[in-house]
Amino acid sequence: MNKKTVKKGLFPYVFLFIFIITCLLIFNMFNTQINEMSYDEFISELNNEKVTELNITPKTRTETYEITGKLKGYDENEIFTLSLPKSDEFLSKITEATDNQDITLNVTKDPEASEWIAILVEFVPLAILVGALFWLFTRQIGGNNKSIDFGKSKAKLLEEGMKTTFKDVAGLTEEKEEVKELIDFLRAPKKFQAMGARIPKGVLLVGPPGTGKTLLARAVAGEAKVPFYYISGSDFVELFVGIGAARVRDMFKQAKMNAPCLIFIDEIDAVGRQRGTGLGGGHDEREQTLNQLLTEMDGFGPHEGIIVIAATNRPDVLDPALLRPGRFDRQVTVGLPDKNARLEILKVHARNKVLDKNITLEFLAKRTPGFSGADLENLLNEAALLAVRRNKKAITMSEIDEATDRVIMGPAKVTKKYTEKEKKLVAYHEAGHAVVGLKLEGANDVQKITIIPRGQAGGYTMMTPKEETFNYTKDELLESICGLLGGRVAEEIAFKEITTGAHDDFKKATKIARSMVTEYGMSKLGPMMLEEPSGNTFLGRDYTKNRNISDIVAHEIDEEMRSIINDCYNKTKKIIKENKDLLDLIANTLLEEETITKEQIDSLVKYGHLPKEDEKDTNKNEETQENIKKDK
């Protein structure tokens, strides 16, 4: 540990100790009861032998005696005091009294004889008190003597950011290629200048949360071995108008002094939202800050060695002036990882994890579509915590399954108890989803079914796509709607009644059907874009929105949506009626086991019962061989 840090840490405690001692002395002084006494009263008490203690201090400057003492019957904190001119008569009386009476006599030197001591006695307590108040005031506002540094930049120079390299960034192969030019420019700018090339002043990283945007920016600084300044967009916004703009100016001033360097602005949408939109007009402080940022990015030249990287997951709300060439010239999309990228990410986060020999990272990568890098790190961490809690020496598949459920749906609500009727309804509902998924060729693979409540759901069926694709066909979308309607259809067929448990399924199915009609052109209305994804009014979008369709077309959209949903509902009902025995088998198994995995589901479909010990090994070997063939 740094010695300066230790001294800085001990100083407040030393100062506090001195302050407490001073306060106690002042309190003791003011807590003492002082009785003023005249010379005649003092002589009378002295002659009556009531004086028990006497303190005499000769004052050189005033030629007087300062006398304090105690009388019989005084309390512990009670004294008398008087001041007398110096005289031989007084000294003789005191000498005579002390010889004949039991009086404690103390004669002290005059503290005022030394000017330094007088100054210390008079001014040191006051200085300590003023210093303590000043220290408390500065600590309350911000401490470290920065209470008035409102205009200073809050950009932090992160040493750890300069140590991160591309080895720590897994899965972002294309994204790394996009930013390699920045590294080459920061290392050897003259090579670009000789060719007349202008390196981008700013790079905007766009993507969902947790995909590694900040990590990628750190890796750029680490590979180039240049200073890495980190600041959040919200750090610019202040209560006082003009402070944000001043911080922008100071940030670029520091960057120019330390060029070449990299500035990373995280969540830039906090300060870079489109100006003049939303309810109630703009925000003066935020807009002034944005104007200053635009000016500063125009102000430094292309060869000064400063590169600004910003990250956001809401590029649609950014001001167009921020995205024009000369400011953020390049946009790099950092999307969710595919299977191979997830495998690379899992390898990075599994370096310090103790995994069971039966767990393969390839299998984990396959069963986690849609997971971001942060989700995968959280998945392995949750599994490790569960393994420690269960006193295991390694992370097994049981912990991986539970951790996956926790990441997707939240922890299990074990204490929540169903009635027998509710439990049976949930079992048939989830079994309905599974049957449709098993019988439709284009549907997703059923990985797990559970009726244990998690989050807001009474149970859920985990399904993953057979292959990860970027585009979906019309049949695949229709089969997805059928899979979502499977729960409601199963309830209706099994119990001749319906429940509210399918409301989230209806929400997803309706959204797919409306997108098919209004965005994808997959209906009788033809290949037309009838609606655009709506923006949020409070996120930089106008309150009024142009309507591009008539009332007749709006009615036709509703009719097409209803037709799609009804056709899928009838198709789903037909599938479940034809496979009523499989529905009953899966539902009854869920009532007994509460949770069944893909291996158990395959055994139910193939053999009609849960796998036995010999069948487990056979199924596992078949599944392993199939996964190996697919990977190859």
C-alpha positions as CSV (number, residue, x, y, z in Angstrom):
1,M,0.0,0.0,0.0
2,N,1.2,3.5,-0.8
3,K,2.6,5.4,2.2
4,K,0.8,8.6,1.1
5,T,-2.5,6.7,1.1
6,V,-1.8,5.5,4.6
7,K,-1.0,9.0,5.9
8,K,-4.1,10.4,4.1
9,G,-6.2,7.7,5.7
10,L,-4.9,8.3,9.2
11,F,-5.1,12.1,9.2
12,P,-8.9,12.3,9.7
13,Y,-8.7,10.0,12.7
14,V,-5.8,12.0,14.3
15,F,-7.7,15.2,13.7
16,L,-10.9,13.8,15.1
17,F,-9.0,12.7,18.3
18,I,-7.6,16.2,18.8
19,F,-11.0,17.7,18.2
20,I,-12.6,15.5,20.8
21,I,-10.0,16.3,23.4
22,T,-10.4,20.0,22.8
23,C,-14.2,19.7,23.0
24,L,-13.8,17.9,26.4
25,L,-11.5,20.6,27.7
26,I,-13.9,23.4,26.6
27,F,-16.9,21.4,28.1
28,N,-15.1,21.0,31.4
29,M,-14.2,24.6,31.5
30,F,-17.8,25.8,30.9
31,N,-19.1,23.1,33.2
32,T,-17.2,24.5,36.2
33,Q,-19.2,26.7,38.6
34,I,-17.2,29.8,39.4
35,N,-18.1,32.1,42.4
36,E,-16.7,35.6,42.3
37,M,-15.4,36.7,45.7
38,S,-14.4,40.0,47.2
39,Y,-11.2,40.6,49.2
40,D,-13.1,41.0,52.5
41,E,-15.1,37.8,51.9
42,F,-11.9,36.0,51.2
43,I,-10.2,37.2,54.4
44,S,-13.3,36.3,56.4
45,E,-13.4,32.8,55.0
46,L,-9.7,32.4,55.5
47,N,-9.9,33.5,59.2
48,N,-12.9,31.1,59.7
49,E,-10.7,28.2,58.4
50,K,-13.1,27.4,55.6
51,V,-10.5,27.5,52.8
52,T,-9.3,24.0,51.8
53,E,-7.4,24.7,48.6
54,L,-5.6,27.8,47.3
55,N,-4.0,28.4,43.9
56,I,-2.1,31.7,43.4
57,T,-0.8,32.8,40.0
58,P,1.2,36.1,39.9
59,K,0.5,38.2,36.8
60,T,3.6,40.0,35.7
61,R,2.0,42.3,33.2
62,T,-0.8,43.6,35.5
63,E,1.1,43.4,38.9
64,T,-1.8,41.3,40.4
65,Y,-2.5,37.9,41.9
66,E,-5.0,35.7,40.3
67,I,-6.5,33.5,43.1
68,T,-8.7,30.4,42.8
69,G,-9.6,27.9,45.4
70,K,-12.2,25.8,47.2
71,L,-14.2,26.2,50.4
72,K,-15.6,23.6,52.7
73,G,-18.9,22.4,51.3
74,Y,-18.1,23.1,47.7
75,D,-19.0,20.6,45.0
76,E,-16.3,18.9,42.9
77,N,-16.7,21.4,39.9
78,E,-17.2,24.5,42.1
79,I,-14.4,27.0,42.8
80,F,-14.1,30.7,43.9
81,T,-11.9,33.3,42.2
82,L,-10.7,36.8,42.9
83,S,-8.0,39.2,41.7
84,L,-5.8,41.2,44.1
85,P,-3.0,43.7,43.7
86,K,0.4,42.5,44.7
87,S,1.2,43.4,48.4
88,D,3.4,42.1,51.2
89,E,0.4,42.3,53.7
90,F,-1.5,39.7,51.6
91,L,1.5,37.4,51.4
92,S,2.0,37.5,55.2
93,K,-1.6,36.6,55.8
94,I,-1.4,33.7,53.4
95,T,1.8,32.5,55.0
96,E,0.3,32.7,58.5
97,A,-2.9,30.9,57.4
98,T,-1.1,28.0,55.7
99,D,1.1,27.5,58.7
100,N,-1.8,27.3,61.2
101,Q,-4.4,25.6,58.9
102,D,-4.7,22.5,56.7
103,I,-4.7,24.4,53.3
104,T,-3.3,23.0,50.1
105,L,-1.3,25.8,48.6
106,N,-0.2,25.9,44.9
107,V,1.8,28.8,43.4
108,T,2.1,28.6,39.5
109,K,4.1,30.6,37.1
110,D,2.5,33.3,35.0
111,P,1.6,31.7,31.6
112,E,1.5,35.2,30.1
113,A,5.2,35.6,30.8
114,S,5.8,33.8,27.5
115,E,4.0,35.4,24.5
116,W,4.0,32.2,22.5
117,I,2.2,30.4,25.3
118,A,-0.3,33.1,25.6
119,I,-1.0,33.0,21.9
120,L,-1.4,29.2,22.0
121,V,-3.8,29.3,24.9
122,E,-6.0,32.0,23.3
123,F,-6.0,31.0,19.6
124,V,-5.3,27.2,19.3
125,P,-8.7,26.0,20.5
126,L,-10.4,28.5,18.2
127,A,-8.2,27.4,15.3
128,I,-9.0,23.8,15.9
129,L,-12.7,24.5,16.1
130,V,-12.6,26.5,12.8
131,G,-10.5,23.8,11.1
132,A,-13.0,21.1,12.2
133,L,-15.9,23.0,10.8
134,F,-14.1,23.6,7.5
135,W,-13.2,19.9,7.2
136,L,-16.7,18.8,7.8
137,F,-18.0,21.4,5.3
138,T,-15.7,20.2,2.5
139,R,-16.4,16.6,3.3
140,Q,-20.1,17.2,3.0
141,I,-19.9,18.9,-0.4
142,G,-17.4,16.6,-2.0
143,G,-14.3,16.4,0.1
144,N,-10.6,16.4,-1.0
145,N,-10.8,20.2,-1.5
146,K,-12.9,19.7,-4.7
147,S,-16.0,21.3,-3.5
148,I,-15.8,24.2,-6.0
149,D,-14.4,22.2,-8.9
150,F,-17.8,21.9,-10.6
151,G,-16.4,22.4,-14.1
152,K,-13.7,19.8,-13.8
153,S,-14.2,16.7,-16.0
154,K,-15.2,13.5,-14.3
155,A,-13.5,11.3,-16.8
156,K,-11.4,8.7,-15.0
157,L,-8.1,7.4,-16.2
158,L,-8.5,3.6,-15.8
159,E,-5.2,1.8,-15.5
160,E,-7.0,-1.6,-15.8
161,G,-8.5,-0.5,-19.1
162,M,-5.0,-0.1,-20.5
163,K,-4.1,-3.7,-19.4
164,T,-7.1,-5.3,-21.3
165,T,-6.3,-6.8,-24.6
166,F,-8.1,-8.7,-27.4
167,K,-7.3,-12.0,-25.6
168,D,-9.8,-10.9,-23.0
169,V,-12.5,-10.2,-25.6
170,A,-14.1,-13.5,-26.9
171,G,-16.5,-13.9,-29.7
172,L,-16.4,-10.5,-31.3
173,T,-14.3,-11.4,-34.4
174,E,-15.8,-9.0,-36.9
175,E,-16.0,-6.2,-34.4
176,K,-12.3,-6.6,-33.6
177,E,-11.5,-6.2,-37.3
178,E,-13.5,-3.0,-37.5
179,V,-11.5,-1.3,-34.7
180,K,-8.1,-2.6,-35.6
181,E,-7.5,0.5,-37.7
182,L,-7.9,2.6,-34.6
183,I,-5.1,0.6,-32.9
184,D,-2.8,1.0,-35.9
185,F,-3.5,4.8,-36.0
186,L,-2.8,5.3,-32.3
187,R,0.4,3.3,-32.6
188,A,1.7,4.7,-35.9
189,P,-0.3,7.8,-37.0
190,K,2.4,8.9,-39.5
191,K,1.6,5.9,-41.8
192,F,-2.0,7.2,-42.3
193,Q,-0.9,10.8,-42.6
194,A,1.5,9.9,-45.4
195,M,-1.3,8.3,-47.4
196,G,-3.7,11.3,-46.7
197,A,-6.1,9.0,-44.8
198,R,-8.3,10.5,-42.1
199,I,-9.0,8.1,-39.2
200,P,-12.5,8.3,-37.8
201,K,-12.8,10.8,-35.0
202,G,-15.5,8.8,-33.3
203,V,-16.7,5.2,-33.2
204,L,-20.2,4.4,-32.0
205,L,-20.7,0.9,-30.5
206,V,-24.3,-0.2,-30.8
207,G,-25.8,-3.3,-29.4
208,P,-28.0,-4.8,-26.6
209,P,-26.8,-4.6,-23.0
210,G,-24.1,-7.0,-21.9
211,T,-22.6,-7.7,-25.3
212,G,-19.2,-6.4,-24.5
213,K,-19.1,-2.8,-25.8
214,T,-17.2,-1.4,-22.8
215,L,-14.8,-4.4,-22.8
216,L,-14.1,-3.9,-26.5
217,A,-13.2,-0.2,-26.0
218,R,-10.8,-1.1,-23.2
219,A,-9.2,-3.7,-25.4
220,V,-8.6,-1.1,-28.1
221,A,-6.7,1.1,-25.5
222,G,-4.9,-1.9,-24.1
223,E,-3.7,-3.1,-27.6
224,A,-2.6,0.4,-28.5
225,K,-1.1,1.0,-25.1
226,V,-2.5,4.5,-24.8
227,P,-4.4,6.2,-21.8
228,F,-8.0,5.2,-21.5
229,Y,-10.4,7.8,-20.2
230,Y,-13.8,6.5,-19.1
231,I,-16.9,8.6,-18.4
232,S,-20.6,8.0,-18.4
233,G,-23.1,10.2,-20.3
234,S,-24.9,11.0,-17.1
235,D,-21.7,12.5,-15.5
236,F,-22.1,15.5,-17.8
237,V,-25.6,16.4,-16.7
238,E,-25.7,18.6,-13.7
239,L,-28.3,20.7,-11.7
240,F,-26.5,23.9,-12.7
241,V,-26.8,25.1,-16.3
242,G,-23.4,25.2,-18.0
243,I,-21.6,22.8,-15.8
244,G,-21.9,19.9,-18.3
245,A,-20.5,22.0,-21.2
246,A,-17.6,23.1,-18.9
247,R,-16.9,19.4,-18.1
248,V,-16.8,18.6,-21.8
249,R,-14.3,21.3,-22.5
250,D,-12.1,20.2,-19.6
251,M,-12.3,16.6,-20.7
252,F,-11.0,17.4,-24.2
253,K,-8.4,19.7,-22.8
254,Q,-7.0,16.8,-20.7
255,A,-7.2,14.5,-23.7
256,K,-5.1,16.9,-25.8
257,M,-2.5,17.2,-23.1
258,N,-2.2,13.3,-23.0
259,A,-2.6,12.6,-26.7
260,P,-2.5,10.0,-28.2
261,C,-5.4,8.7,-26.0
262,L,-8.8,7.1,-26.1
263,I,-12.0,8.6,-24.6
264,F,-14.8,6.2,-23.9
265,I,-18.3,7.7,-23.3
266,D,-20.7,5.0,-22.0
267,E,-24.5,5.3,-22.4
268,I,-24.1,8.4,-24.6
269,D,-27.9,8.5,-25.1
270,A,-28.1,10.2,-21.6
271,V,-26.6,13.4,-23.1
272,G,-26.9,12.8,-26.9
273,R,-30.7,12.5,-27.3
274,Q,-32.3,14.3,-30.2
275,R,-32.9,18.0,-29.5
276,G,-36.3,19.6,-29.4
277,T,-38.4,16.4,-29.0
278,G,-40.5,14.8,-26.4
279,L,-43.2,16.3,-24.1
280,G,-42.4,19.6,-22.6
281,G,-39.7,20.7,-25.0
282,G,-35.9,20.2,-24.5
283,H,-33.6,20.2,-21.5
284,D,-31.4,23.3,-21.6
285,E,-28.5,21.8,-19.6
286,R,-28.5,18.6,-21.6
287,E,-28.8,20.4,-24.9
288,Q,-26.0,22.8,-24.0
289,T,-23.8,19.9,-23.1
290,L,-24.6,18.2,-26.4
291,N,-23.8,21.4,-28.4
292,Q,-20.4,21.6,-26.6
293,L,-19.7,18.0,-27.4
294,L,-20.5,18.5,-31.1
295,T,-18.3,21.6,-31.1
296,E,-15.3,19.9,-29.4
297,M,-15.5,16.9,-31.8
298,D,-15.3,19.3,-34.7
299,G,-12.6,21.3,-32.9
300,F,-9.7,18.8,-32.7
301,G,-8.0,17.8,-35.9
302,P,-7.9,14.3,-37.4
303,H,-4.2,13.9,-36.6
304,E,-4.2,15.0,-32.9
305,G,-4.3,11.4,-31.7
306,I,-7.6,11.6,-29.9
307,I,-10.3,8.9,-30.6
308,V,-13.7,9.0,-29.0
309,I,-15.6,5.7,-28.6
310,A,-19.2,5.8,-27.4
311,A,-21.6,3.0,-26.5
312,T,-25.4,2.9,-26.5
313,N,-28.2,0.4,-26.9
314,R,-30.6,3.1,-28.1
315,P,-29.1,4.6,-31.4
316,D,-32.6,5.5,-32.6
317,V,-32.9,8.4,-30.0
318,L,-29.5,10.0,-30.8
319,D,-29.3,13.4,-32.4
320,P,-28.5,13.2,-36.2
321,A,-25.8,15.9,-35.8
322,L,-23.9,13.4,-33.5
323,L,-23.9,10.7,-36.2
324,R,-22.8,12.7,-39.2
325,P,-19.3,12.2,-40.8
326,G,-16.6,14.1,-38.9
327,R,-18.0,13.2,-35.5
328,F,-19.1,9.6,-35.0
329,D,-18.0,8.5,-38.4
330,R,-18.3,4.8,-37.9
331,Q,-20.9,2.6,-36.3
332,V,-20.0,-0.9,-35.1
333,T,-22.9,-3.2,-34.2
334,V,-22.0,-5.5,-31.3
335,G,-24.8,-8.0,-31.4
336,L,-25.7,-11.1,-29.4
337,P,-23.2,-13.9,-29.9
338,D,-23.9,-17.0,-32.0
339,K,-23.1,-20.5,-31.0
340,N,-19.4,-20.3,-31.8
341,A,-19.0,-17.0,-30.1
342,R,-20.8,-18.2,-27.0
343,L,-18.3,-21.1,-26.9
344,E,-15.4,-18.7,-26.9
345,I,-17.0,-16.6,-24.2
346,L,-17.7,-19.6,-22.0
347,K,-14.0,-20.6,-22.4
348,V,-13.0,-17.2,-21.0
349,H,-15.3,-17.3,-18.1
350,A,-14.7,-21.0,-17.3
351,R,-10.9,-20.5,-16.7
352,N,-11.3,-20.3,-12.9
353,K,-14.3,-22.6,-12.6
354,V,-14.2,-26.3,-11.6
355,L,-16.5,-28.1,-14.0
356,D,-17.5,-31.7,-13.8
357,K,-16.0,-33.9,-16.5
358,N,-19.4,-34.7,-17.9
359,I,-20.1,-31.1,-18.8
360,T,-18.9,-29.8,-22.1
361,L,-18.8,-26.1,-23.0
362,E,-20.0,-27.0,-26.6
363,F,-23.2,-28.4,-25.1
364,L,-23.7,-25.2,-22.9
365,A,-23.1,-23.0,-25.9
366,K,-25.8,-24.9,-27.9
367,R,-28.5,-24.7,-25.2
368,T,-28.1,-20.9,-24.5
369,P,-29.3,-19.1,-27.7
370,G,-30.0,-15.4,-27.1
371,F,-27.7,-15.2,-24.1
372,S,-25.3,-12.2,-24.1
373,G,-21.7,-12.3,-22.8
374,A,-22.9,-10.9,-19.4
375,D,-25.6,-13.6,-19.2
376,L,-23.1,-16.4,-19.8
377,E,-20.8,-15.0,-17.2
378,N,-23.7,-14.7,-14.7
379,L,-24.8,-18.3,-15.6
380,L,-21.4,-19.8,-14.7
381,N,-21.1,-17.7,-11.6
382,E,-24.6,-18.7,-10.4
383,A,-23.7,-22.3,-11.0
384,A,-20.5,-22.0,-9.0
385,L,-22.4,-20.4,-6.1
386,L,-24.9,-23.2,-6.1
387,A,-22.1,-25.8,-6.1
388,V,-20.5,-24.2,-3.1
389,R,-23.9,-24.0,-1.3
390,R,-24.5,-27.7,-2.0
391,N,-20.9,-28.6,-0.7
392,K,-19.9,-30.1,-4.1
393,K,-16.3,-30.3,-5.3
394,A,-17.2,-29.4,-8.9
395,I,-20.1,-27.8,-10.9
396,T,-22.4,-30.5,-12.2
397,M,-25.2,-30.4,-14.8
398,S,-27.7,-30.0,-11.9
399,E,-26.2,-26.6,-11.0
400,I,-26.0,-25.6,-14.7
401,D,-29.8,-26.3,-15.1
402,E,-30.7,-24.4,-12.0
403,A,-28.5,-21.5,-12.9
404,T,-30.0,-21.3,-16.4
405,D,-33.5,-21.2,-14.9
406,R,-32.4,-18.5,-12.5
407,V,-31.0,-16.3,-15.3
408,I,-34.1,-16.7,-17.5
409,M,-36.9,-16.7,-15.0
410,G,-35.5,-16.0,-11.6
411,P,-35.2,-18.2,-8.5
412,A,-37.7,-21.0,-7.8
413,K,-40.5,-20.2,-5.4
414,V,-40.5,-23.4,-3.4
415,T,-42.7,-22.1,-0.6
416,K,-45.5,-21.2,-3.1
417,K,-48.0,-24.1,-2.9
418,Y,-50.5,-25.0,-5.6
419,T,-53.9,-26.6,-5.0
420,E,-54.2,-29.9,-6.7
421,K,-56.4,-28.4,-9.3
422,E,-54.0,-25.6,-10.1
423,K,-51.1,-28.0,-10.2
424,K,-52.9,-30.2,-12.7
425,L,-53.9,-27.2,-14.8
426,V,-50.3,-25.9,-15.0
427,A,-49.0,-29.4,-15.8
428,Y,-51.4,-29.8,-18.8
429,H,-50.7,-26.2,-19.9
430,E,-46.9,-26.8,-20.1
431,A,-47.5,-30.3,-21.6
432,G,-49.5,-28.6,-24.4
433,H,-46.6,-26.4,-25.3
434,A,-44.3,-29.5,-25.3
435,V,-46.6,-31.6,-27.5
436,V,-46.9,-28.9,-30.2
437,G,-43.1,-28.4,-30.1
438,L,-42.5,-32.1,-30.5
439,K,-44.9,-32.7,-33.3
440,L,-44.2,-29.7,-35.6
441,E,-41.1,-30.0,-37.7
442,G,-40.3,-26.3,-37.8
443,A,-40.8,-25.9,-34.1
444,N,-38.1,-25.5,-31.5
445,D,-36.5,-28.4,-29.6
446,V,-38.1,-28.9,-26.1
447,Q,-35.2,-28.9,-23.6
448,K,-37.0,-28.8,-20.3
449,I,-40.4,-28.6,-18.7
450,T,-41.1,-27.6,-15.2
451,I,-44.2,-26.7,-13.1
452,I,-42.2,-25.1,-10.3
453,P,-43.2,-21.4,-10.1
454,R,-40.4,-18.9,-11.1
455,G,-40.9,-15.1,-11.3
456,Q,-44.4,-14.4,-12.6
457,A,-44.8,-17.8,-14.3
458,G,-46.4,-20.8,-12.7
459,G,-44.2,-23.0,-14.9
460,Y,-42.5,-22.9,-18.2
461,T,-41.3,-24.9,-21.2
462,M,-37.7,-24.2,-22.3
463,M,-37.4,-24.5,-26.0
464,T,-34.3,-23.7,-28.2
465,P,-34.1,-23.4,-32.0
466,K,-32.8,-26.4,-34.0
467,E,-30.6,-24.0,-35.9
468,E,-29.7,-20.4,-35.3
469,T,-30.8,-18.3,-38.3
470,F,-31.1,-14.6,-39.1
471,N,-34.3,-14.8,-41.0
472,Y,-37.6,-16.7,-40.4
473,T,-39.9,-18.2,-43.0
474,K,-43.7,-17.7,-42.9
475,D,-44.2,-21.4,-41.8
476,E,-41.7,-21.0,-39.0
477,L,-43.6,-17.9,-37.7
478,L,-46.9,-19.7,-37.9
479,E,-45.5,-22.7,-36.1
480,S,-44.2,-20.4,-33.4
481,I,-47.7,-19.0,-32.9
482,C,-49.0,-22.6,-32.7
483,G,-46.5,-23.4,-30.0
484,L,-47.5,-20.4,-28.0
485,L,-51.2,-21.4,-28.2
486,G,-50.5,-25.0,-27.1
487,G,-51.0,-24.2,-23.4
488,R,-54.5,-22.7,-23.8
489,V,-55.6,-25.5,-26.2
490,A,-54.5,-28.2,-23.8
491,E,-56.5,-26.6,-21.0
492,E,-59.6,-26.4,-23.1
493,I,-59.3,-30.1,-24.3
494,A,-58.4,-31.6,-20.9
495,F,-60.7,-29.6,-18.6
496,K,-63.3,-28.1,-20.9
497,E,-62.5,-24.7,-19.4
498,I,-59.8,-22.0,-19.8
499,T,-57.7,-20.0,-17.4
500,T,-55.7,-16.7,-17.3
501,G,-52.4,-18.5,-17.5
502,A,-51.9,-18.0,-21.2
503,H,-52.0,-14.1,-21.2
504,D,-48.2,-13.8,-21.9
505,D,-48.5,-16.4,-24.6
506,F,-51.3,-14.4,-26.3
507,K,-49.2,-11.2,-26.0
508,K,-46.3,-12.9,-27.9
509,A,-48.5,-14.6,-30.5
510,T,-50.4,-11.3,-31.2
511,K,-47.1,-9.4,-31.7
512,I,-45.8,-12.0,-34.2
513,A,-49.1,-12.0,-36.1
514,R,-49.3,-8.2,-36.3
515,S,-45.7,-8.0,-37.5
516,M,-46.5,-10.6,-40.2
517,V,-49.3,-8.4,-41.5
518,T,-47.9,-4.9,-41.0
519,E,-44.1,-5.3,-41.4
520,Y,-43.2,-8.6,-43.1
521,G,-45.9,-8.5,-45.8
522,M,-47.0,-12.1,-45.0
523,S,-50.8,-11.7,-45.5
524,K,-53.4,-11.0,-48.1
525,L,-52.8,-7.3,-47.9
526,G,-49.5,-7.8,-49.8
527,P,-45.9,-6.8,-49.4
528,M,-46.5,-3.5,-47.7
529,M,-45.0,-1.7,-44.7
530,L,-48.1,-0.6,-43.0
531,E,-46.6,0.3,-39.6
532,E,-43.2,1.2,-38.3
533,P,-42.0,0.2,-34.8
534,S,-43.2,2.9,-32.5
535,G,-40.8,5.0,-30.4
536,N,-41.3,6.1,-26.9
537,T,-42.4,9.7,-26.5
538,F,-40.1,10.3,-23.5
539,L,-37.0,8.9,-25.2
540,G,-36.7,11.6,-27.9
541,R,-39.6,10.8,-30.1
542,D,-42.4,13.2,-31.2
543,Y,-45.7,12.8,-29.5
544,T,-47.7,13.1,-32.8
545,K,-47.2,10.3,-35.3
546,N,-48.3,10.3,-39.0
547,R,-50.9,7.7,-39.7
548,N,-50.2,6.1,-43.1
549,I,-53.3,3.8,-43.3
550,S,-57.0,4.5,-43.6
551,D,-59.7,3.2,-41.3
552,I,-60.6,0.5,-43.9
553,V,-57.0,-0.8,-44.0
554,A,-56.8,-0.8,-40.2
555,H,-59.9,-2.9,-40.1
556,E,-58.4,-5.3,-42.7
557,I,-55.2,-5.6,-40.5
558,D,-57.3,-6.6,-37.6
559,E,-59.1,-9.2,-39.7
560,E,-55.9,-10.7,-41.0
561,M,-54.5,-10.9,-37.5
562,R,-57.6,-12.6,-36.3
563,S,-57.5,-15.0,-39.3
564,I,-53.8,-16.0,-38.6
565,I,-54.5,-16.5,-34.9
566,N,-57.7,-18.6,-35.5
567,D,-56.0,-20.8,-38.2
568,C,-53.1,-21.5,-35.8
569,Y,-55.5,-22.2,-33.0
570,N,-57.4,-24.7,-35.0
571,K,-54.2,-26.3,-36.2
572,T,-52.9,-26.6,-32.6
573,K,-56.2,-28.1,-31.5
574,K,-55.9,-30.8,-34.2
575,I,-52.4,-31.7,-33.2
576,I,-53.2,-32.0,-29.5
577,K,-56.3,-34.0,-30.1
578,E,-54.3,-36.5,-32.2
579,N,-51.7,-36.8,-29.5
580,K,-54.0,-36.8,-26.4
581,D,-52.2,-39.8,-25.0
582,L,-48.8,-38.1,-25.2
583,L,-50.3,-35.0,-23.6
584,D,-51.7,-37.1,-20.7
585,L,-48.4,-38.9,-20.3
586,I,-46.2,-35.8,-20.1
587,A,-48.7,-34.0,-17.8
588,N,-48.9,-37.0,-15.4
589,T,-45.1,-37.3,-15.4
590,L,-44.9,-33.6,-14.5
591,L,-47.3,-34.0,-11.6
592,E,-45.0,-36.7,-10.2
593,E,-41.5,-35.3,-11.1
594,E,-42.4,-31.5,-11.3
595,T,-39.4,-31.1,-13.7
596,I,-38.3,-33.2,-16.7
597,T,-35.4,-32.7,-19.0
598,K,-34.9,-33.3,-22.7
599,E,-33.5,-36.8,-22.0
600,Q,-36.6,-37.8,-20.1
601,I,-38.9,-36.2,-22.7
602,D,-37.2,-38.2,-25.5
603,S,-37.7,-41.4,-23.4
604,L,-41.4,-40.6,-22.9
605,V,-41.9,-40.1,-26.6
606,K,-39.9,-43.2,-27.5
607,Y,-40.6,-45.7,-24.8
608,G,-43.6,-44.3,-23.0
609,H,-41.9,-44.0,-19.6
610,L,-38.9,-42.3,-17.9
611,P,-35.5,-43.8,-18.8
612,K,-34.1,-46.6,-16.7
613,E,-30.5,-46.9,-15.8
614,D,-29.5,-48.9,-18.9
615,E,-31.6,-46.7,-21.2
616,K,-30.0,-43.5,-19.7
617,D,-26.6,-44.6,-20.9
618,T,-27.9,-45.6,-24.3
619,N,-29.7,-42.3,-24.8
620,K,-26.7,-40.3,-23.6
621,N,-24.4,-42.1,-26.0
622,E,-26.9,-41.6,-28.9
623,E,-27.2,-37.9,-28.0
624,T,-23.4,-37.4,-27.6
625,Q,-22.8,-39.0,-31.0
626,E,-25.5,-36.9,-32.6
627,N,-24.0,-33.7,-31.1
628,I,-20.5,-34.6,-32.3
629,K,-21.9,-35.2,-35.9
630,K,-23.7,-31.8,-35.8
631,D,-20.6,-30.0,-34.5
632,K,-18.5,-31.6,-37.3
